Amino acid sequence: GDADRTTMFARYSLVGALASAVGALAAAFPDAGAFVGLGQLTAIKLMFVLYAIVGVAGAVLYFRIPTRLPNREATEAATALGPSRAIVLKLAALFSLDAFAGGFVVQSLLALWLFERFNLSLSEAGVFFFWTGVLSAFSFPVAAWLSRRIGLINTMVFTHIPSSIALMLAAFAPTLPLVLILLTIRAALSQMDVPTRSSYVMAVVTEAERAAAASFTSVPRSLAAAASPALAGALFAASYRAWPLLICGTLKIVYDLLLLLQFRHHKPPEER
């Protein structure tokens, strides 16, 4: 139902984010491997094997999910994009810009930046990304609560912009503690648009178009996010290490302002 839709997405995102945080903590294993006689390189190779095993386990779990057949009316009505095509195209374009921006500061590149600039160790980075992951996870239910008070679009925009500013400030911060504080602020705010974004897409299309809308807004995001890490890597290699953070923050702010201008008056049912 409309009243519970955002909360459902928030719970779904919470579980995934907590698992991701535990994975970040596990990334400290290569440093800890020295205590059991493993060299760091050997431990890192074992992490690749573990990653593959977890991926296979995930595939097995997906196959075991029971099929939930929709009712006959919904099955017959399911369709590709129709009356909502225009709004979905706009959302897909904006979400692609956001994903392209985020690709400049994927977690691995952010860790590399911390390694190179402040000599952060692998175990220290793992612990830091664990706690920022936990913080991001618990921001999801906060986002659901906030959206009931100020709306989905306002929640997406007015939590995203401060997180982008914190990221850009981190690019110039002179000390590691200050950088970590700014990145922690970013982690607390930057993911609050995840459940609200999914909920908004489902709210502004007809029920028959939901599967098509979810696909059409997700696939371009993935393609856009795949392009920018290569550009960020080139900037790192050219010693322009602060530029990926600045580009990411700037593009995300542009995305937020465009989203607000385009959709602030297009309310989901529960806000009308």
C-alpha positions in Angstrom: 0.0 0.0 0.0 1.0 3.6 -0.5 1.4 4.3 3.2 3.8 1.4 3.8 5.7 1.4 0.4 8.7 3.5 1.4 9.0 1.7 4.8 9.2 -1.7 2.9 12.0 -0.4 0.6 13.8 1.0 3.7 13.7 -2.4 5.4 14.9 -4.1 2.3 17.8 -1.6 1.9 18.7 -1.8 5.6 19.4 -5.6 5.4 21.5 -5.3 2.3 23.5 -2.4 3.7 24.2 -4.1 7.0 25.5 -7.2 5.0 27.7 -4.8 2.9 29.1 -3.3 6.1 30.1 -6.7 7.4 31.8 -7.4 4.1 33.8 -4.1 4.5 34.9 -5.3 7.9 35.9 -8.6 6.5 38.2 -6.8 4.1 40.6 -6.3 7.0 41.3 -10.0 6.9 44.5 -9.7 4.8 46.1 -7.6 7.5 44.9 -10.0 10.2 46.2 -13.0 8.2 49.7 -12.3 9.5 48.6 -13.6 12.9 48.0 -17.1 11.4 51.1 -17.1 9.3 49.6 -15.9 6.0 51.3 -13.3 3.9 49.2 -10.3 2.8 49.2 -11.3 -0.9 48.1 -14.8 -0.1 45.4 -13.5 2.1 44.2 -11.1 -0.6 44.0 -14.0 -3.1 42.0 -16.0 -0.6 39.6 -13.0 -0.4 38.9 -13.3 -4.1 38.1 -17.0 -3.6 35.8 -16.2 -0.7 34.1 -13.5 -2.9 33.4 -16.1 -5.6 32.0 -18.6 -3.0 29.7 -16.0 -1.6 28.5 -15.1 -5.1 27.6 -18.7 -5.8 25.9 -19.0 -2.4 23.8 -15.9 -3.3 22.8 -17.5 -6.6 21.6 -20.6 -4.8 19.5 -18.5 -2.4 18.0 -16.6 -5.4 17.0 -19.9 -7.0 15.4 -21.0 -3.7 13.1 -18.0 -3.5 9.5 -19.3 -4.0 7.6 -18.0 -6.9 4.9 -15.6 -5.9 2.4 -15.6 -8.7 0.4 -12.4 -9.0 -3.3 -12.5 -9.4 -4.8 -13.1 -12.8 -5.9 -9.5 -13.3 -2.4 -8.1 -12.6 -0.8 -10.7 -14.9 -3.1 -9.8 -17.8 -2.6 -6.1 -17.1 1.2 -6.2 -16.9 2.6 -4.2 -19.7 5.6 -2.3 -21.0 5.7 1.4 -20.4 2.6 3.2 -21.5 1.0 6.3 -19.9 4.0 6.8 -17.6 6.6 6.6 -20.3 7.5 10.3 -20.3 8.0 10.5 -16.5 10.0 7.3 -16.4 12.3 8.5 -19.2 13.0 11.7 -17.3 13.7 9.8 -14.1 15.9 7.3 -15.9 18.0 10.2 -17.3 18.4 11.9 -13.9 19.2 8.6 -12.1 21.8 7.9 -14.7 23.4 11.3 -14.0 23.4 10.4 -10.3 24.9 7.0 -10.9 27.6 8.4 -13.3 28.6 10.9 -10.6 28.7 8.2 -7.9 31.0 6.1 -10.0 33.8 8.6 -9.5 33.8 7.7 -5.8 33.0 4.0 -5.5 34.2 2.6 -2.3 37.3 1.0 -3.7 38.5 4.2 -5.3 37.7 6.1 -2.1 39.8 3.6 -0.2 42.6 4.0 -2.7 42.5 7.8 -2.2 42.7 7.3 1.6 45.6 4.8 1.2 47.6 7.1 -1.1 46.9 10.4 0.7 47.0 9.4 4.3 48.6 5.9 4.3 45.5 4.4 5.9 46.1 0.7 6.5 43.8 -2.0 5.0 42.5 -3.0 8.5 41.8 0.7 9.4 40.0 1.2 6.1 37.9 -1.9 6.7 36.9 -0.8 10.2 36.1 2.7 8.9 33.9 1.5 6.0 32.2 -1.0 8.4 31.0 1.9 10.6 30.1 4.2 7.7 28.1 1.2 6.2 26.3 0.7 9.5 25.5 4.4 9.6 24.2 4.4 6.0 22.1 1.3 6.8 20.3 2.9 9.7 19.7 6.1 7.7 17.2 4.1 5.6 14.5 3.9 8.2 15.2 7.6 9.0 14.6 8.4 5.4 11.2 6.6 5.5 10.3 8.5 8.6 11.4 11.8 7.1 9.6 11.3 3.8 6.3 11.0 5.6 6.9 14.5 6.9 8.5 16.4 4.1 7.8 14.2 1.1 9.9 11.8 -1.0 11.4 14.3 -3.4 12.4 16.7 -0.6 13.9 13.8 1.4 16.0 12.8 -1.7 17.2 16.3 -2.5 17.7 17.9 0.9 19.7 15.0 2.4 21.7 14.5 -0.8 23.0 18.0 -1.2 24.7 18.3 2.2 26.3 14.8 1.7 27.8 16.1 -1.6 29.1 19.2 0.1 30.8 17.1 2.8 32.4 15.0 0.1 33.8 18.0 -1.7 35.1 19.5 1.5 36.9 16.2 2.3 38.9 16.7 -0.9 40.5 19.7 0.7 40.7 18.6 4.3 44.3 18.7 5.5 44.2 15.9 8.2 42.9 12.4 8.3 40.6 12.9 11.3 38.8 15.8 9.6 38.5 13.7 6.3 37.0 10.8 8.2 34.5 13.1 10.0 33.4 14.6 6.7 33.1 11.2 5.0 31.1 9.9 8.0 28.7 12.9 7.6 28.4 11.9 3.9 27.7 8.3 4.8 24.9 9.3 7.2 23.2 11.3 4.4 24.2 10.1 1.0 22.1 6.9 0.9 18.8 8.3 2.2 17.6 8.6 -1.4 17.9 4.9 -2.0 14.6 3.7 -0.5 12.8 7.0 -1.3 13.9 6.8 -5.0 12.6 3.3 -5.4 9.4 4.1 -3.7 8.9 7.2 -5.8 9.3 5.3 -9.1 6.7 2.8 -8.0 4.3 5.5 -6.9 4.2 7.6 -10.0 3.6 4.8 -12.5 0.6 2.6 -12.9 0.7 -0.9 -11.2 0.9 -2.6 -14.6 4.0 -0.6 -15.5 5.9 -1.2 -12.3 8.1 -4.0 -13.5 9.0 -2.1 -16.7 9.6 1.1 -14.8 11.9 -0.6 -12.3 13.9 -2.1 -15.1 14.0 1.0 -17.2 15.3 3.2 -14.4 17.8 0.6 -13.1 19.6 -0.6 -16.3 20.7 2.9 -17.4 21.9 3.6 -13.9 24.1 0.5 -14.1 25.5 1.4 -17.5 26.2 5.0 -16.4 27.9 3.9 -13.1 30.2 1.5 -15.2 31.7 4.4 -17.2 32.9 6.8 -14.5 35.4 4.6 -12.5 37.6 4.4 -15.5 37.7 8.2 -15.7 38.4 8.5 -12.0 41.2 6.0 -12.4 42.8 8.1 -15.1 42.6 11.2 -12.9 44.2 9.3 -10.0 47.0 8.1 -12.3 47.5 11.7 -13.5 47.9 12.7 -9.8 44.6 14.7 -9.9 43.5 12.8 -6.8 41.0 15.4 -5.5 39.2 15.8 -8.8 37.0 12.6 -8.7 35.6 13.8 -5.3 34.9 17.3 -6.7 33.4 16.0 -9.9 31.2 13.5 -8.0 29.9 16.2 -5.6 29.3 18.8 -8.3 27.4 16.4 -10.6 25.3 15.1 -7.7 24.3 18.6 -6.7 23.3 19.3 -10.3 21.2 16.1 -10.3 19.5 17.1 -7.1 18.6 20.5 -8.3 17.2 19.1 -11.6 15.2 16.5 -9.7 13.7 19.2 -7.5 12.8 21.4 -10.4 11.3 18.6 -12.5 9.4 16.7 -9.9 8.6 18.8 -6.9 5.0 19.2 -8.0 4.6 15.6 -9.1 3.4 14.1 -5.8 3.0 10.4 -5.1 -0.5 9.3 -3.9 0.2 9.4 -0.2 1.3 13.1 -0.4 -1.7 14.3 -2.4 
